[in-house]
Amino acid sequence: MTEHEDKKKYHFFVDAKRFETAQESLSGAAIKNIAGVSATYQLFEEEEGDTPDKPISDADSVSLVGKVKHFYAVPPATFGMP
């Protein structure tokens, strides 16, 4: 690994806030942790156009190489609660 590669930063956004890491990929749980998002929230990766946004589980690995990724967090659903 060259010195330049050691210093490379990967950027991503969660709820329109910018974050960076030296890791090429992160788990859904790590993304939420870095962004300060509650562990109980569901994370989604924003997709372009009419493509449905992709749910990211805590165990999913997301590559941050290439296009900057945008995510958003949603609180747990309470559908069907009285």
C-alpha positions as CSV (number, residue, x, y, z in Angstrom):
1,M,0.0,0.0,0.0
2,T,1.3,3.4,-0.9
3,E,1.4,6.4,1.5
4,H,-1.4,8.0,-0.6
5,E,-3.7,5.0,-0.2
6,D,-3.2,5.0,3.6
7,K,-4.7,8.5,3.7
8,K,-7.6,8.0,1.4
9,K,-11.0,9.0,2.8
10,Y,-14.3,7.7,1.7
11,H,-17.3,10.0,2.1
12,F,-21.0,9.2,2.6
13,F,-24.1,11.0,3.7
14,V,-26.7,10.0,6.2
15,D,-29.9,12.1,6.5
16,A,-28.0,14.8,4.3
17,K,-25.1,15.0,6.8
18,R,-21.6,14.3,5.4
19,F,-19.3,11.7,7.1
20,E,-16.0,10.2,6.2
21,T,-14.0,7.0,7.0
22,A,-10.7,5.5,6.0
23,Q,-12.5,2.1,5.4
24,E,-13.5,1.1,1.9
25,S,-16.7,-0.6,3.1
26,L,-18.8,-0.5,6.2
27,S,-21.6,-2.5,7.7
28,G,-25.0,-1.0,8.1
29,A,-24.5,-1.0,11.9
30,A,-21.2,0.9,11.5
31,I,-22.8,3.5,9.2
32,K,-25.5,4.1,11.8
33,N,-22.9,4.2,14.6
34,I,-20.6,6.8,12.8
35,A,-23.7,8.9,12.0
36,G,-25.1,8.7,15.5
37,V,-28.3,7.0,14.4
38,S,-30.2,4.8,16.8
39,A,-29.5,1.1,16.4
40,T,-33.3,0.5,16.3
41,Y,-33.7,2.6,13.1
42,Q,-33.8,1.1,9.6
43,L,-31.1,2.3,7.2
44,F,-31.8,2.8,3.5
45,E,-29.5,3.6,0.6
46,E,-30.9,6.1,-1.8
47,E,-31.2,4.9,-5.4
48,E,-31.5,7.1,-8.5
49,G,-34.7,7.7,-10.4
50,D,-37.6,5.3,-10.1
51,T,-35.4,2.6,-8.6
52,P,-36.7,1.7,-5.1
53,D,-34.3,2.7,-2.3
54,K,-32.4,-0.3,-0.9
55,P,-32.9,-1.4,2.8
56,I,-29.5,-1.9,4.5
57,S,-29.5,-4.3,7.4
58,D,-27.0,-4.0,10.2
59,A,-25.0,-7.0,8.8
60,D,-25.0,-5.8,5.2
61,S,-21.6,-4.6,3.9
62,V,-21.7,-1.5,1.8
63,S,-18.8,-0.5,-0.5
64,L,-17.9,3.2,-0.3
65,V,-15.6,3.0,-3.4
66,G,-16.7,5.0,-6.4
67,K,-19.9,7.1,-6.3
68,V,-20.6,8.8,-3.0
69,K,-23.4,6.9,-1.2
70,H,-26.4,8.6,0.3
71,F,-28.4,6.9,3.1
72,Y,-31.4,7.9,5.3
73,A,-32.6,6.4,8.6
74,V,-36.2,5.6,9.5
75,P,-37.5,5.0,13.0
76,P,-39.0,1.6,13.7
77,A,-42.6,1.2,12.3
78,T,-45.5,1.1,14.7
79,F,-48.1,0.0,12.2
80,G,-50.9,-1.9,13.8
81,M,-50.4,-0.5,17.3
82,P,-53.6,0.4,19.1
